[in-house]
Amino acid sequence: MPRTPSRRTALRGLAAAGAAVVGFDPFTRSWAVTESDQPLSDIPQLDGTLHTDPASLSADADDFGHIVHHRPAVVLRPGSVRDVVAMIRFCNRHGLRTAPRGQGHGTNGQAQVDGGLIIETATLAAIHPVKAHSTSVRVQAGAKWSDVTKATLAHGLTPPVFTDYLELSVGGTLSVGGIGGQTHQHGAQVDNVLELEVVTGAGELLRCSPTRHRDLFDAVLAGLGQCAVVVGATLRLVTAPTTVRHYLLPYDDLHTFLDDQRLLATEQRFAYLEGQVTADAAGAFNQYVIEAVAYGPPAGDTPDDTALLQGLRHDASGAQIADLPYYDFLDRLAPTVAALKEAGLWAYAHPWLNLLVPGRSAADVSATILDALTPDDLGPGVVLLYPVLRERFHAPLLRMPDDPMPYLLAILRTTPPEDAATVQRLLSANRSAYDTARAVGGTNYPVGSIPFERADWREHFGPVWTRFAEARKTYDPQGILVPGQGIF
Ligand SMILES: Cc1cc2nc3c(=O)[nH]c(=O)nc-3n(C[C@H](O)[C@H](O)[C@H](O)COP(=O)(O)OP(=O)(O)OC[C@H]3O[C@@H](n4cnc5c(N)ncnc54)[C@H](O)[C@@H]3O)c2cc1C
């Protein structure tokens, strides 16, 4: 996009939107808003637009959690990477805090900035052309995984690991980790990144990879936005199956369920392995289902039920087996999400709990936490419980328990947002559950809403804390990036 010719032009977007013009007052360190269309300070020329209208500010003072609400002063919809560089430099000059926002699907204000600048990355969503037999694709960080996947599938290729929901931004999941049913084979999404293009907190545009600025690469992947804004990523691709066979295998005993999951993860029988816990008619969370998927050709062989299910101790009479197109499997939550939106439940509060529990304690910790759970406190949410393999994780900042086969335990609570007392009680319950897991070496998978203080973060990062803090000093010396995480 061509550069706009003047600062005045850069502000035209605001005036056109009927908004007041915004400028930064270095004396009060706050944004000044006037009805004049004269530029008030050194706002850079932009290819994109700045917004101060109430609808834009309110939207970015909210997220999927609907619990935390910090109102920014201004929103950038960048028209180019250059805009991100320019505005981060501007923020540095004025000591202004800023955060990138992908799809805003954090649950605890992670992408919010009180009185600062939100960089909405959705306008930086290009997907570079994919070539047949390519082993990677370059995308901009605002691209959604659904769009990346549709583009690569047109060439029979796919990223290897997916989150359960595809409408998340690449930058958003790479800043946390990105864990899903393929993780037991391929690690997290951050373990499948070949190179990143980032704008550091100091406003420098850099490429980093395992062989270039390695310290920065390690500080950005699962780095919760603390050192740089990801603007582009080169993602690994593998051959995609055309169809998959999807298995739901029910259990009514926690130990049998966990043992069978352990067997499947160890043998890597399935391409995808997850599990869910549901309540029985009396409200006790004691029903389990393994969700496993075998990939068909050309990524795998035609699935053989006998071989795949051999030795498993599920209730065979309740097993459900279905063949479906690969993309339909990846996008399997879409109909549920549409129904939740239709029913108004997508707008409910989501005080989510996401833990990584050492495999050796998975049964005890799950039993303790599930015993304390009631159907009312889960609401129309789900409980996930599935194993991953420690040896497949390589990003230092994605903190895993010291155990060869940790389990992800996620209690994805959904509750009316107006009932603040219940929301607060569930947040406290999240903290108690975290303390139970931490006592045996469990960690917070930080996409949810566990009340966390700075000291908790220091403990969370443990042996990599010093390196992380040094990277923060080097790449975001003024500490302006992503205050919503509450780390530094
Ligand atoms: C319905 C649903 C299902 C989910 N399923 C899974 C799952 O299966 N597995 C899993 O691992 N996670 C899952 N998540 C969690 C999800 O991966 C994280 O919340 C993720 O950060 C959301 O991406 P986003 O684009 O909405 O990011 P945002 O919420 O916009 O941002 C999250 C954090 O990342 C930072 N950030 C955003 N973009 C960038 C960038 N370009 N550069 C640097 N930092 C950035 C933000 O400042 C913020 O701190 C799920 C979430 C939802 C709502």
The ligand as an ORCA input file, in Angstrom:
! r2SCAN-3c Opt
* xyz 0 1
  C     -12.984    -21.531     21.704
  C     -11.510    -21.598     22.013
  C     -10.836    -22.774     21.829
  C      -9.476    -22.860     22.123
  N      -8.832    -24.041     21.925
  C      -7.515    -24.132     22.183
  C      -6.814    -25.346     21.954
  O      -7.385    -26.349     21.564
  N      -5.473    -25.355     22.211
  C      -4.801    -24.249     22.626
  O      -3.590    -24.317     22.783
  N      -5.443    -23.094     22.857
  C      -6.783    -23.020     22.656
  N      -7.431    -21.835     22.902
  C      -6.685    -20.727     23.492
  C      -6.062    -19.868     22.397
  O      -5.038    -20.597     21.737
  C      -5.410    -18.604     22.996
  O      -6.328    -17.900     23.769
  C      -4.885    -17.705     21.887
  O      -3.974    -16.778     22.424
  C      -6.020    -16.979     21.191
  O      -5.594    -16.422     19.973
  P      -6.102    -14.960     19.581
  O      -5.734    -14.726     18.176
  O      -7.523    -14.774     19.934
  O      -5.167    -14.127     20.546
  P      -5.520    -12.839     21.455
  O      -6.501    -13.227     22.500
  O      -5.870    -11.718     20.597
  O      -4.102    -12.616     22.156
  C      -3.646    -13.501     23.129
  C      -2.318    -13.006     23.674
  O      -1.348    -13.081     22.635
  C      -0.833    -11.781     22.346
  N      -0.706    -11.708     20.890
  C      -1.706    -11.744     19.992
  N      -1.207    -11.616     18.755
  C       0.130    -11.505     18.893
  C       1.192    -11.305     17.988
  N       0.980    -11.190     16.680
  N       2.448    -11.216     18.476
  C       2.697    -11.322     19.804
  N       1.716    -11.493     20.711
  C       0.450    -11.576     20.253
  C      -1.866    -10.809     22.888
  O      -1.309     -9.545     23.204
  C      -2.350    -11.547     24.112
  O      -1.461    -11.361     25.177
  C      -8.788    -21.726     22.627
  C      -9.490    -20.535     22.831
  C     -10.836    -20.463     22.527
  C     -11.568    -19.195     22.784
*
